[in-house]
Structure formats: C-alpha cells, structure tokens
Amino acid sequence: MKTRIILLTGILLSIFSGLQASSTDSTKVQDSTAVLPYQFTLISPIGTNGLMGMKTTHNLSFNLIAGYNGGLKGIEFGGVANVLEHDMVGSQFAGFDNIVKGNVRGLQAAGFMNYAHQNTEGIMLAGFSN
C-alpha cells in the first residue's frame, strides 16, 4: 500500500511539475536561473520542478528523500540529501549531507557531512565532516 501511495504521489508531482515550471507569474529570471518561491521533491527529478530543478533557485525547498536544485535563497530541508548546482544563501538541513557546488553563506547542518565547493561564510555543523 505504501508503495502505491509513493508511486501515485511521484506520478502526480511529475504531471504538475510542468505546470509550475512553465508558470511565468511567480517566476523571475536572475542570471539565467529561474527563481521560484517554493519546491517539493520526493527524489530528483520527481518533484514540482521535474528536470528543470538544477536551473531553478528557491526560497523554500523541501526534499523528502533527496533534491538536486539550482540554488537557494532561503531555507531547505532534506530527509537524506540536498544538492545545489550554484550558490546557497540561507539555511540547509539534511539527515545525511548538504552539497553546494557554489558559494555558501549561512548555516548548513547535516547528520554526516556538509560540502561547499567555493567560499563559505557562516556555520557548518555535521556529525563527521565539513
């Protein structure tokens, strides 16, 4: 039964992801990255942004298992992992790890590891490695 619910949720999110990603009312383009107020992902790319996730910056991001997004200007929660292609400004919380391929400015907290490929300004808290 749980498998059916998770599968149905994934299918619905995939269908509706195109609707949000194509909406221009709440989308602002900034450095060729769309900025959206929120996103929800089961596991990338099954979420509100679908395959456009890595080209989108969010203000509120919730990844039930793991999410791969463009950037963050706000707060992000991940059950297992959060991965960002670009910069993070704000706070990230993950059960296992946070990975940012750009700059980090703010707070990262993870059960195992935090990683920032470029500059870090702020606090990183992890059970094993920063």
C-alpha positions in Angstrom: 0.0 0.0 0.0 2.8 2.5 0.9 4.5 1.7 -2.4 1.3 2.5 -4.4 0.9 5.8 -2.5 4.5 6.8 -3.1 4.3 5.8 -6.8 1.0 7.8 -7.2 2.5 10.8 -5.5 5.5 10.7 -7.8 3.3 10.5 -10.9 1.2 13.4 -9.8 4.2 15.5 -9.0 5.7 14.7 -12.4 2.5 15.8 -14.1 2.1 19.0 -12.2 5.8 19.9 -12.3 5.4 21.1 -15.9 2.6 23.4 -14.8 4.7 25.2 -12.1 7.9 25.3 -14.2 6.1 26.9 -17.1 4.3 29.5 -15.0 5.6 33.0 -15.6 3.5 34.7 -12.9 5.8 33.8 -10.0 9.0 33.3 -11.9 11.8 35.9 -12.0 14.8 35.3 -14.2 18.1 36.2 -12.5 21.4 35.2 -14.1 19.6 32.7 -16.4 18.3 30.9 -13.3 14.6 31.0 -12.6 13.6 32.0 -9.0 10.6 30.3 -7.6 9.1 30.7 -4.1 9.0 27.0 -3.2 9.5 23.4 -4.4 8.8 19.9 -3.2 10.8 16.9 -4.4 10.4 13.2 -3.5 13.7 12.3 -5.1 15.1 14.3 -8.1 13.6 14.6 -10.7 10.3 13.6 -9.2 9.1 16.9 -7.9 7.5 20.2 -8.7 10.3 21.3 -11.0 11.0 18.0 -12.7 14.1 18.1 -14.9 14.3 21.9 -14.6 15.3 21.6 -10.9 19.0 22.3 -11.4 18.2 25.5 -13.3 15.9 26.9 -10.5 16.6 28.8 -7.3 14.1 28.6 -4.5 13.2 30.5 -1.3 11.7 27.4 0.4 12.8 23.9 -0.6 11.6 20.6 0.8 13.2 17.3 -0.4 11.5 14.3 1.1 14.5 12.0 0.2 16.9 13.9 -1.9 16.8 17.0 -4.1 19.1 18.5 -6.8 18.4 22.1 -7.4 20.0 25.2 -8.9 20.3 27.4 -5.9 18.8 28.6 -2.6 17.9 32.0 -1.2 16.0 30.9 1.9 15.7 27.6 3.7 16.0 24.0 2.5 15.1 20.7 4.3 16.2 17.2 3.1 15.4 13.8 4.5 18.7 12.4 3.2 20.5 14.9 1.0 20.4 18.4 -0.5 22.5 19.2 -3.6 22.8 22.6 -5.2 24.4 23.4 -8.5 25.0 27.1 -7.7 25.1 29.3 -4.6 23.3 28.9 -1.2 22.2 31.9 0.9 20.2 30.9 4.0 20.0 27.6 5.8 20.2 23.9 4.8 19.2 21.0 7.0 19.7 17.4 5.9 19.6 13.9 7.5 22.8 12.9 5.8 24.5 15.6 3.7 24.4 19.0 2.1 26.4 19.6 -1.1 26.8 23.0 -2.7 28.8 23.4 -5.9 29.0 27.2 -5.5 29.3 29.6 -2.5 27.7 29.1 0.9 26.5 32.0 3.0 24.5 31.0 6.1 24.0 27.7 8.0 24.5 24.1 6.9 23.5 21.3 9.3 23.7 17.6 8.4 23.9 14.3 10.2 27.1 13.3 8.3 28.7 15.9 6.0 28.5 19.4 4.6 30.4 20.4 1.5 30.9 23.7 -0.2 33.0 23.8 -3.4 33.7 27.5 -3.3 33.7 30.1 -0.4 31.9 29.6 2.9 30.7 32.4 5.1 28.7 31.1 8.1 28.4 28.0 10.2 28.6 24.3 9.1 27.5 21.6 11.6 27.9 17.9 10.8 28.4 14.6 12.6 31.5 13.7 10.6 32.9 16.2 8.1 32.7 19.8 6.9 
